[in-house]
Amino acid sequence: GRGCEFLEESCKNEKFTEFCHESEKTGCAFDYDGKGECDSFGPFFEECQSFVRYRGTDCLTPTNLTTLKETGEVYGPTSRCANSNLFKKGKNVRNSSLKFKDARCFEAQCLTEDNKPIVIYTLGDGTKVKCLESFQKIEITGTWEGYLECPNINYFCSTFIISSCPFNCWNHGVCVNGACHCNSGFIGKDCYFEIVNS
């Protein structure tokens, strides 16, 4: 479905969300399941960069990060990443040690309004942000300050799946019928444990 353009000029074309163009910039992984840092992702794609996800940046895994109250984040099976720098008014997390300054995890829903898909993000205090247009940058004021950038809504909603596996297999495996099938190098019912060769 992505056409020849994706194959021929994918990482050079900014309309493909799988790729990023600024080294060390933080943002959402292309599947919106977690946060990442813009970096090369393999020897065969040296000129292409993508948001490489790090352990512990998965939005689907419930957690009690200390930044939750300051950034409005919500982690869990219905949460997804949004390119955002939101922070609670009066809290200066922009200058803090927060690694992912331009990505947040919020509860998300895909709905239909006027026969068009829309995305609604819910912040930790219950504030709702409605995305009507892809890549729309919404400035937030009031309790929160900053922006939230809407995803590619059609792509986001076509891939929005709530995992039935524990901790979404920690992104180290694939969920099939409620059971994790671990990637090479990982074991356990939730693929949490890494095999270490001694």
N, C-alpha and C positions, 0 to 999 in steps of 0.2 A: 503494500500500500503506500510506500514512501516515494516510489518512482526513481527514475535514473538519476535525477538531480541529487538525491541523497547519496548514492553510490559514487558519483563522479566528483561532487564538490561539497560533501556533507560537512566537514569540519571548517570549511572556508565560508559557509553560508550561515549567517546568524539566525536564520529562521528555524534551524534544527536545534531543539533544546537539549539534545544529547551531548552537545559540545559547548565548551567555553573558550574564551579568548584572552583571559588575563591571568597569568600565573599567580598563584597564591591567593587569588580572590576566593572568597567563600560563597557558597550558595547551595541550592538544592540539587540533589542527584536527579538525573533525567526522569526517573520513575516517581519522583516526589516522595519516596518512602523515607528519605533521610537527608542529612546534611553532608556536604563534601567540600573539598578544596580543589581548585582548578589545577590539574597536573596532567602530564603525559600518562597514558595508560597502557603502554606496552611497546615492545621493540618494533612491531609492525606498523605502528601508528605514531611515529615520532613527532610528526608535525601536527597531529591532532591532540587536543586536550579535552578532558571531561572532568566533571566533578567527582573525584575519587572519594568514596565514603570511608570513614574511619569507624572503628569499633566504638560503640556507645553513642553514635549519632543517629540511630534508627528512631524515627518518629513513632513507630508502631509498638515500641517496647515501653511499658509503663515504668516510670522512674520518678524519683523525687529530687531532681536537680535543684540546687539552691537558686538558680536563675528563674525558676518558674514564676514566682511572684513578681519579679522585676520585669520580665519579658512577656508575661501573659501566656506562656507556652502550656500546652496540654499534650501529654504523651499517652498513646494507647492504640488499640486496633483500628480505630476510625480516624486517627490523626495522620496528617500529611504535612510535608514541608512547604513553606511559602517563602519566597524571597522577600524578606522583611527586616527592618531594623527597629521594630517597635520596642518601646520600653515604657515603664510606668513614669508618669509625669513626676519630675522631681528627683528621679533616680538617674544617675549619669552612667549607664552601662556602656555607652559608646566608648568611653575612655577606660573601661575596666579591662580585666584580663580575659573577658569572654572571647573565646577563639572564633566562634561563628557569629560575627557581628551582623551579617547580612542574610541570615537564614533563621527561621523559627518553625517550630512544630505546633500546629493547631488542630483541633478537631475539625474535620471537613465533611461536607455533604455535597453530593451532586443531585440537583433537582432540575425540574423543567419549569420554565416560566415563559408564557407566550410561545409555546412550541420550540423553545431554544434551551439548551442546557445552560445551567448556571452553577456556580460553586459558592457555598456559604461556609465561611470559616467561623468557628466559635472560639473566642479567647478564654483564658482561664477564669475570668470574672463573669462570663456569660455574654459579653459583648459580641454581637454578630456583625460580620463584614461580608457584604454581598458582592460577588464578582459577576458582572453582566457581560464584560468584554475580555477577551484574551489579552494578556500583558498590560491591562489597565493598571496604572499605579495610583492607589488610593491613599491619600494623606489622611491620617487619623489624628484627631485632636480630642481633648477632654481628659479622661483618666489616663489615656495612652498618648504617646507622641511618636511620630515617625510615619513610615509608609508600609503598605503591604502591596506587593505586586501580584496581580492575578495570574494564574497559570494559563497555558494553552488549554482552554476549557474543553474542547472536543477531545484532545488527547488525554487530558487528566481524567475526564469522566469515562472514557473508554477503557482505561486501565485501573480504575478505582475498584479494587477488590479487597474485601476484608478477610484477612487470613484466619483460617480455623486452626492453625498450628501454634503450639506454644512459642511465644516470643518471636513469631514469624521466622523460626529457625535461625534467629540471630543473623540473618542474611548470609548464612554459611551453608545453605541448602535450599531445596525446593519443597514446597508444601503440596502434597498430593493426598486428597481425601482425608485431611486432618492429620497426616503423618509426615514427619520430616524425612527427606532423603538427602543425606549430607553430601556436600561437595568433598572432593578428595582432600584429605588432610584434617577433616573434622569428624567427630563422633558424638554420640549421645542422642537421646530422644528429641532434643531440641537443637542439636548440632553445635552446642556451646563449646565443647572441649576440643582444643587443637592438639593434634598428634605431634609430639615433639620427638625427633630422632636423637638418640644419645650416642 
